[in-house]
């Protein structure tokens, strides 16, 4: 795929059609910016519910909220569109992450139990509840010179929900699978992630102690945590997981 914005126009139009929005030059530019994340991705990687699709959707709706609130017109309608669009993005993205996670432990999406899908639904509902304050916060950025960058930085915090869903899915589906904590490629890892790196426990043990990547119980609060639990054949670490330092 070419790296120029023009080559991404088909993706932008498809994305806008997905939410049945009326194309306009401003909206199209915002859509192109959102879909830059898909450069070099295969069609499968960019599929609905994939991590790239989810991140592009979050980026789009955050920037769209900033644009509409900056105009000061039709705010109630725009807020409803933001809420509906983000709820759909969260629903399909988190479900996609959950299904990707269970596949890591050998479970296909059509084998996921009703209990597991119910847990996924609860996780989605928890995130949807945070949307009204996010809309209000974006409104406070209107007029700031760094508004766009601030909104994009806030959007990136939401990206990790896809990884969190994948972790929750594979822990629930693979109760007896051994999983190794693998530190992510962050510039500086937090004390908890450093302490947990390389530890191996069964999925049920990680769940029992409520320790998982992207968790708000970690000293990094999990917002930008890139760690993961990777299925392994290594021996289980003796004892129990170390106690967390927790957020400061």
N, C-alpha and C positions, 0 to 999 in steps of 0.2 A: 504494500500500500504506500502511495506517495505520502510525503510528510507535509505537503502544502495544505492550507485550509480548504482550497477549492475541492480537493479530493474527498474532503469530509462532508461536503454538502449533502450527498445522499444520506449519510448517517444522521445529519442534523434534521433533514426533512422527515426521515423515518421516526426519529425520536419525538418530534413535534406531533406527528400524526398519531403516535402512540397515546398521547394525552389529549388528542383531538383539539389542539390549540390552533387558532387562526394565525398563519404565518405573517410575519412582518419583518422588515429589515433588522430592527433592534432585537427581536426575539430570535431571529435566525443567527445573528452574530453571537448571542448568548448560547445558543444551542451548539454552534461550532466550537466555542470555547470549552463547553462541557465534554464534547466528544473527542477532543484532542487526546484524552486519556486512552483512546482506542487505537492510536497509531501503532501499527505493527501487530495488532491482535488478529487472531483468526476469527472466523465467523462463530465458531463454538465458544471461544473466549469472550466474545462480545455478545453472546446470546442473552436473551431476557432472563434476569435473575442471576447472571454471572457477577463476579466481583467488579469487573470493568463496567458492566451495565449499571450496577447499583451505584458505583461512585460517580458515574456520569450523571445519573439521575439526581443524586443529592446535590451535586455541584450546580446543575441546571436550576433546580427549584430555589436554592439559596440565592443565586444571582438574580433570578426572576423576581424574587421577593424584594431584593434591594432596588431593582429597576422600577417596579410598580410603586413601591413606597416613596421613591424619589419623585415620581410624577405627581403623587398626591391625589390621583384620580381613581375612583372605583375601588377604594381600599377594602370595603367589606367583601366585594366579589373576589378581589385579588387574594384576600386572606383565605377565603373558602377554597379557591383554586390551589393555593399553597398547601393547605391542610390536606385536601383530597389527593393532590399529586404526591406529596411526601408520604402520605399513608399508603398509597399504592406502591410507591418505590420501596418503602420499608417492608411492606408485606411480601412483595415478590423477591426483594433482595435478601432479606433475612431468611425466608424460606429456601432460597437458592443456596445460601451459605450453609444452612442446616443440612440440606440434602448433600452438599459437597462434603460436609464433615462425616456423615454416616457412610459415604462411599469409601472413605479412607479406612474404615474397619470392615469392609466387605459387605455392606448392606446397600441394596439398591433402593431408590426413592419409593418404589411401589411396595417395598417391604416394611416401610416405616409404620409403626403402630399408631393407633388413634391416640394413645397416651403421649407418645412422643410429639405428634403434631399438635396436641393440645398444649404441651409445654412450649413449643415453638410459637404458638398463637399468643400465649401469655407474655412471652418475651417481646413480641411485636407490640402488644398492647402497652407494655411498660414504656416503650420508646415513643409511641404515638402520644402518650400523655405529656411528653416534654415539648411537643410542637408549639402550642400557643405561646409559651415564654420565648421560644426561639424567634417566632414572628415579631414579637414585641422588641426583642433585642436587636434584630436586624433594623427595625425602624429607628433605633437610637443611633445607628451608624450613618444615617442619611446626612449628607453635608460634610462629613469628615473626609479629609484628603486621602486617608488610607482605608476608606470604607470597603472598597472592593477586596483588598488584600485581607482585611480583618474578617470579612464574611467568608472568604475562601478558606482561611485558617480554621474558622469555626466549623465549616463544612467537613474539613479533613478529620476533625474529631469524630464525626459520625461515620466516616469510612470504616472504622475498626469494628463497627457492629456486625459487619459481614463475617469478619474473622471470629468474633465472639460467638456468633451463631454456629459457625462451623465447629468450634470447640465444644459448645454445649451439645450439639448433635452427636458428635462422635463419642463423647463421654457417656451419654445416655444410651446410645446404641451398642457400644462396645464395653459393657461393664467389666468383663474379665480380660480385656486386651491390655497388655502392658504398654505404657506410654512414657516417653522420655521428654522432660522439659527441655526445649531447645531455644536458646537465647536468640532473639532477633537481631538484625543488622542496624540497631540504633546506635547513634553516636556515643551515648552514655547510658548504660543500663542502670536501673534502680537497684538498691540493696537487695530487695526481695528476689528480683529476677536473677541477679548474680548468684544468690544463695541457692536458688532452685535449679539453676542451669545444670543439666546432666543427670538430675535425679530421675529415677525410674520407679513408677508405682502403677498398679492396676487402675483402670479408669474409675472403678468404684471407690478406690482410696482417695484419688484426687477429688472426687465428688463429696465423699464423706467429710473431708476437711475444708470443703468449699474453697479450693485453691485452683485457679485456672488463669491462663493468659487473658489479658484485657479486663480483668476483674477490678472493680473499684476498691477492693480490699488490699491491693498491692500498694507499695509505697509510692509508685508512679501514678496511682489511681487508674491505671489501665487505658487512659485516653489514647495514647500514642504507642502502646505496647505492641511490639512486633514478634513477641515470643509465640511459641506454638507447642502443642503436645503432639509428639510424633510416635505412631505405633512402632514398637521395637521388639526384638528378640533378646535384648540384653537382660541380665539378671535384675530382679527387683532390688532396689536400694534397701538395706536393712533398716528396721525401725519405722518411724512415721515421718511424714513430711515436716520440715522445719517450720517453726512458728513464724508468722509473718511480722515484719516490722510495722507495716501498714502506712497509710497516708500521714504526712506530717501536719 
